[in-house]
Amino acid sequence: MDKRVAVVTGTSRGLGRAIASQLAERGLKVIATSRDEKLGQKSAKELGLPFHALDVSSDASVDTFAKYLAETEGGLDVLVNNAGVSLGGFDTKIARRTIEVNFKGTVRTTERLLPLMRPAGRVVMMSSGMGELACLGKDLRDRFGDPAISREVLMSLVDRFVDEVAGGTHAASGWPSNAYRVSKIAMNAYVRVLARELMGDPRHIKVNAACPGWVRTAMGGAGAPRAVEEGAQTPVWLALLPDDGPMGGFFRDEQAVPW
């Protein structure tokens, strides 16, 4: 039995469940988490995994989970940030909720759990090909794509998106009318920020983003060409990277892809 502890967010179904299952098959102790406690417990029971409720959009929920993790496991070795939403339509409410869960929820969970991560830890962000910079106007593309983008600039850009949706000026400023896209663009930029910040960390933690491809899930739809098991392969690979593995990249099918 591998002594490493992995946390996977959003395991009640789809990709999160498949990732949790594959990591457990490789011998890690996987803690399944989900905002929906009933569905999450059912899925975890079917997989034979421990479960804890976790709403990544709630400071209190993330704090409660971090306390549980510290007390029961003494830390963690792998974090797969899979929890996310893809909401129909487009308006200010949808933009704010999507950013809050997909981007800020990922940042919140990562920042809270990083102090608990043991040496040679791995952080994996579930991103998407929809998060490519090409959908942005040139000014925004340059700002998000700046390898030296700061945490402060990134957070201000994301808040600006929501504000401009509310003001009806987002399209004129070069934003797409798709909050999911923006949330994944921001997540990819956050990977760069975090990778840069972790370079001097003596624990040698690695952080990378994974694109699972178009997968048959509730989010991807029944017509998607990939099964969840295939979509889970790249995030699982990143979760188990050797010490000489990549850092701060964006990967599909275990290969670096342009962002």
N, C-alpha and C positions, 0 to 999 in steps of 0.2 A: 504494500500500500504506500503510495506516494504521500509524504507527510505535508505537502503543500495544501494550503487552503485557498480556494477560489470563490469569489463572489461574482455572480452573474445577475444583472438587473433585468427585470421584465421577463421572467421565465415561465409565465403562466401558459404561454402558447408559442407557436412559430419558431423564429430563429433563436430566441432566448432559451426556449426549452431544448432545442437541438444542441446548442452550444453547451448548455449545462450537462446534457446527457453524454456528449462526446468527451468533455473534460473528466467526467466521473469514470467513463470507460477507460481512461488513461491513468486512473488511479488517484486523482486528486480528490480531496474532500470538497465538494461543491455545496455552497449555501445558496439555495434558490430564493429569489426575492421577487415581489410583485406588489403593485399598488392594490390590485384586487385580491383581497385576502382569501376569499372562497375559492376562486379559480387557481390562485397560486398554491394553496395548500393541496388542492386536488392534483395538480400537475406534479408537485414535488413528491407527493405520496406515491404516485404512479411510477416515478423515477427512482424512488427509494432515497430521496435527498432530504436533508433538514431544510426548513423553510422559516423565513422571517418577513413580515410585512415591511415594505419600503416604498414610500412615495417620494420620488426624487425631487418633486417640486415643493416639498415641505421641509423647512429647516428642522422642525421638531422631529419629524419622522427619520430624517437622515441622522440626527444626533442620537436618537434612541437606538437606531441600528448600529451606529459606531460604538456605542457603549456596550451593547450586546456582544458585538464582535470582539472587543477588547477583553471582556470578561470571560467569554466562553472559549475563544480561540487564541487569545493573546496577540492577535494581528492577522494579516493576510498576505498572500503571495501573488495572487492574480486578481485583477478587477476587470471585468468585461462590462462596459457601459452600453447596454443594449436597449434599455427602456426608452420608449419614444412614442410619439403620436403622429398620425397623418390625418388631419381633419379635412372634411369636405368644405368647399367654398373658400371665400377669402374676404376677410374684413378685419377691423382692428382687434376684435375679440379673439379671432382665430390666430392672427399674427402673434398677439401677446401670449396666448396659451401655448402655441407651438414653440416659441422661443423659450418660454419658461420651462417647459418639460425637456425638449430635445437638446437645447444648448445650456441654459443656466442650470437645469437639473443635473446634467452631466458634470458641469464645473463644480456645482455644490457637492455632489457625491464624491468626486475625485479629490477635491481639496480636503474634505473631512476625513477621508480614509487614507490618504497618503501618509500621514504621520504614523499610521498603524502598519504600513507596508514593510515587510522584512527585506533583507538583502536579496538582490537578483529578482526583485518583483517585476511584474509585467502589467501594464495598463493598456487595454484595448478599447478603442472607440469605434462603435458601429456607425459608419458613415454611409455614403451612397454616391453613385455616379451622378446623381442629381445635384450634388454639392460642388460640381465643377465651376470654376471661376468664369467660364465663358458666358454664363447667363447674366453677368453683371455688366453695367456700363464701364467704360475704360477707367474712370477715376476710382470707382469702387474696386474694380478688378486689381488695380495697382496697389491700393491700400490694403486689401485683404491678402493679396499675394506677396506683400513685402516680407521677406524672410526675417526681417528684424522687427516686425510688428510687435508693439508692446501690449501687455495685458489691458492697460488703460484704454488704449486706442481701440482695441478689439471690442471691449465692453461698450464703449461709447458708440461704435458703429452699429452694434446690434440694437442698442436703445434707440438710435437714430432711425433705424428701419421701422420700428414700431411707431415712433412718433410721426414719421412721414406717411405711413399707411393711414394713421388717424387724421392727418392733415390733407390727405388726398394728393400728396406731391411725390410719392415714392417712385412712380413710373418715370416721371420727368427727371428724377435724380439718378436713374439707372438701376433701380431695384426691380426684380421680377415680381409678378403678382402671385407669388408662391412662397408661403412662409416656411414650408418644409425645406425647400431649396436653400433658403437663407440660413436656416438652423444648421444645416449640414456644412455649408460653406464656413460658417463661424466655428463649427466643431473642428474642421480640418485646420483652420488657423490656430485654434487653441492647442492642437497637437504640437504645432511648431513652437508655440510659446512655452508649453510645458516641457517639451524636449530640451529646449534651450536652458530652462531653469534647472532641469535635473542633471545637466551635464556635470556639474561639480558635486553631485550628491554621492557620498561614499557608498551608498547602498547599490549603486549601479542599476537603477530602475530603468526599464525601457518603456516608452510609450509610442504607439503607432495607431493608425486608423485603418479600418477594413471596409471594403465595399463587397457585400455578399453577392452582388449581381441581382438580377430580377428574379425574385424567389416567390414560390407559391405560398403565400401567407395571407392572413386577413388583410394586411396592408398591401401586399403585392398583387393579390387577386388570383383567381383560379387559372387564368390564362398564362401565368408566368412560366418560363421554360425550365426553371431550376427548382428542385426539391429543397426543402429546408436543410436536409443533411448535407447537400452540396454547398449551400450558402454558408453553413457553419464552419466549413473546412478552413477558410483563411483566418477568421478570428481565432479559432482554436490553435492554428499554427503560430499566430502572433503571440498567443498566451503562453506558448511553450518554447519561445525562442531561446537558442543557446546564448552564451555570454557574448559571442561575436556577431550576434544578429543585428539587424538594422534598427535605427532609432529615428523617430520623428517623420516617418514616411506614410504614404497612402498606398494600400495594396489591394489587388484583386487577383484571385487565383494564385496566391502566393508570389505574385510579381508586382514590383513597384509600377504604379501607373501615374501619368501626369495629372496634376490637379488644376 
